[in-house]
Amino acid sequence: MSQWLSSARDDRVLIAWRGDKALCLGQFRRDVAALTEKLLGREERRWALCFDDSYRFAVALLASLYAGKVPVIFGHQREAILKEQRTDFDALLTDLALNPGVPILAVSEGAGADIALPAWPRDPRFILYTSGSTGQPQAVNKSVSCMDRESELLAATWGDTFQGCRVVASVSHQHMYGLSFRVFLPLALGLPFDAQLTQYHEQLIAQHQGQRLVFVSSPAWLKRLDNRLAIAECVDVISAGGPLSCAEAMQSKQALGVLPLEIYGTTETGTLAWRRQDREETLWQPFADVRLTVNSDGSVQAMSPLIPDTGELVLSDIIQLAPDGRQFQLKGRADRIIKLEEKRLSLTEVEQRLISLPEIADAAVITQQRRGRTVLAAVIVLSAYGETRRHALSEGGFTRALHQALRCWLEPVALPRSWRIIDAIPLNPQGKRAYAELQELFL
């Protein structure tokens, strides 16, 4: 990462673009240096980074590290939740209209003068937040050196294929996968990247004109491809956040010209394995330095040089190792953290948000399959106030009001799509929630 701004490279090297605007290395150096100088004059130590634009995010990340600050990256950009998490950061770097009640520095590119950067800090780190099994956001301390090693690993495996390409993405840099593949990898390989998200298939077709593209995407996006549109042939398509089915992989190949390169990893471990599905149940292949072992309790221990400090971590996924002891199949998650359209969600947190509403005394959240999609369903027990509100409104009007009240806290994908109102959450003989009975409420 300290080599991204190397003076040995020509100022005219293209770093990123935004629409018709080219953002070159000379501009990148000046933007990082100008923001670094501002941050050196500030007392705040932990700076949250919340950006729509990936170029400005990269400027803020580099500048905060050069200034000896601690970048804090949340997996969202929601003002209401930032206010709840104010004890986790001291100030905010952003290109958005946010006001979480802390000092704010707005970040944009300018025509700043050349300013010498300070020395690169020793063992710089940043904090990336993800959901924990308790439902509370979990801070993951990430080592920049581990991120650099990950980029070196990926470059050694696919760098030759990616040379001469541009990187476009439909995933956010605010999450580990997007951070690794949308920001770190292109900057490490010297590949230009699009500062803006590719949100629609038609945008990808337009980007493809005359360009060799590496497309960083997700199963949720790839599932929405329209094969009636023109082929947007990519050099490679990378997908992570959840497994594709073999049919979905083949559909992606038809629309984009290549079987997706699926990546498996976690926020805590970084990239662990990969596969290209040329047949049903293609096994995942760990990278050379990654080892997976099954513990006596059935959990799986990952050992990797990309895991900071200890080099090992117990995974939250259920994994079945192949007879060779290396390749494996993914069998789901072992806790109440789920992947929904590639977003890591805590069912416990959704339940806590429901119970925080004055209308609700208790709640249970489960998943359902609806027309091939996974959605959330909520079973709720009303408070006395909730009963009053329910009688004042129609049944649909009442649940729509609950849905609206949750919007400032939860992403759209985390909002319940179905509701059942009951007198008490059913328990099994062990005193635990009877999830089978909860599912039956929606049959």
Rosetta blueprint (number, residue, H / E / L):
1 M L
2 S L
3 Q L
4 W L
5 L L
6 S L
7 S L
8 A L
9 R L
10 D L
11 D L
12 R L
13 V L
14 L E
15 I E
16 A E
17 W E
18 R E
19 G L
20 D L
21 K E
22 A E
23 L E
24 C E
25 L H
26 G H
27 Q H
28 F H
29 R H
30 R H
31 D H
32 V H
33 A H
34 A H
35 L H
36 T H
37 E H
38 K H
39 L H
40 L H
41 G L
42 R L
43 E L
44 E L
45 R L
46 R E
47 W E
48 A E
49 L E
50 C E
51 F L
52 D L
53 D L
54 S H
55 Y H
56 R H
57 F H
58 A H
59 V H
60 A H
61 L H
62 L H
63 A H
64 S H
65 L H
66 Y H
67 A L
68 G L
69 K L
70 V E
71 P E
72 V E
73 I E
74 F L
75 G L
76 H L
77 Q L
78 R L
79 E H
80 A H
81 I H
82 L H
83 K H
84 E H
85 Q L
86 R H
87 T H
88 D H
89 F L
90 D L
91 A E
92 L E
93 L E
94 T E
95 D L
96 L L
97 A L
98 L L
99 N L
100 P L
101 G L
102 V L
103 P L
104 I E
105 L E
106 A E
107 V L
108 S L
109 E L
110 G L
111 A L
112 G L
113 A L
114 D L
115 I L
116 A L
117 L L
118 P L
119 A L
120 W L
121 P L
122 R L
123 D L
124 P L
125 R E
126 F E
127 I E
128 L E
129 Y E
130 T E
131 S E
132 G L
133 S L
134 T L
135 G L
136 Q L
137 P E
138 Q E
139 A E
140 V E
141 N E
142 K E
143 S E
144 V H
145 S H
146 C H
147 M H
148 D H
149 R H
150 E H
151 S H
152 E H
153 L H
154 L H
155 A H
156 A H
157 T H
158 W H
159 G H
160 D H
161 T H
162 F H
163 Q L
164 G L
165 C L
166 R E
167 V E
168 V E
169 A E
170 S L
171 V L
172 S L
173 H L
174 Q L
175 H L
176 M H
177 Y H
178 G H
179 L H
180 S H
181 F H
182 R H
183 V H
184 F H
185 L H
186 P H
187 L H
188 A H
189 L H
190 G L
191 L L
192 P L
193 F E
194 D E
195 A L
196 Q L
197 L L
198 T L
199 Q L
200 Y L
201 H H
202 E H
203 Q H
204 L H
205 I H
206 A H
207 Q H
208 H H
209 Q L
210 G L
211 Q L
212 R L
213 L E
214 V E
215 F E
216 V E
217 S E
218 S L
219 P H
220 A H
221 W H
222 L H
223 K L
224 R L
225 L L
226 D L
227 N L
228 R L
229 L L
230 A L
231 I L
232 A L
233 E L
234 C L
235 V L
236 D E
237 V E
238 I E
239 S E
240 A E
241 G L
242 G L
243 P L
244 L L
245 S L
246 C H
247 A H
248 E H
249 A H
250 M H
251 Q H
252 S H
253 K H
254 Q H
255 A H
256 L H
257 G L
258 V L
259 L L
260 P L
261 L E
262 E E
263 I E
264 Y E
265 G E
266 T E
267 T L
268 E L
269 T L
270 G E
271 T E
272 L E
273 A E
274 W E
275 R E
276 R L
277 Q L
278 D L
279 R L
280 E L
281 E L
282 T L
283 L L
284 W E
285 Q E
286 P E
287 F L
288 A L
289 D L
290 V L
291 R E
292 L E
293 T E
294 V E
295 N L
296 S L
297 D L
298 G L
299 S L
300 V E
301 Q E
302 A E
303 M E
304 S L
305 P L
306 L L
307 I L
308 P L
309 D L
310 T L
311 G L
312 E E
313 L E
314 V E
315 L L
316 S L
317 D E
318 I E
319 I E
320 Q E
321 L E
322 A L
323 P L
324 D L
325 G L
326 R L
327 Q L
328 F E
329 Q E
330 L E
331 K E
332 G E
333 R E
334 A L
335 D L
336 R L
337 I E
338 I E
339 K E
340 L E
341 E L
342 E L
343 K E
344 R E
345 L E
346 S E
347 L H
348 T H
349 E H
350 V H
351 E H
352 Q H
353 R H
354 L H
355 I H
356 S H
357 L L
358 P L
359 E L
360 I E
361 A E
362 D E
363 A E
364 A E
365 V E
366 I E
367 T E
368 Q E
369 Q E
370 R E
371 R L
372 G L
373 R E
374 T E
375 V E
376 L E
377 A E
378 A E
379 V E
380 I E
381 V E
382 L E
383 S L
384 A H
385 Y H
386 G H
387 E H
388 T H
389 R H
390 R H
391 H H
392 A H
393 L L
394 S L
395 E H
396 G H
397 G H
398 F H
399 T H
400 R H
401 A H
402 L H
403 H H
404 Q H
405 A H
406 L H
407 R L
408 C L
409 W L
410 L L
411 E L
412 P H
413 V H
414 A H
415 L L
416 P L
417 R L
418 S E
419 W E
420 R E
421 I E
422 I L
423 D L
424 A L
425 I L
426 P L
427 L E
428 N L
429 P L
430 Q L
431 G L
432 K L
433 R E
434 A L
435 Y H
436 A H
437 E H
438 L H
439 Q H
440 E H
441 L L
442 F L
443 L L
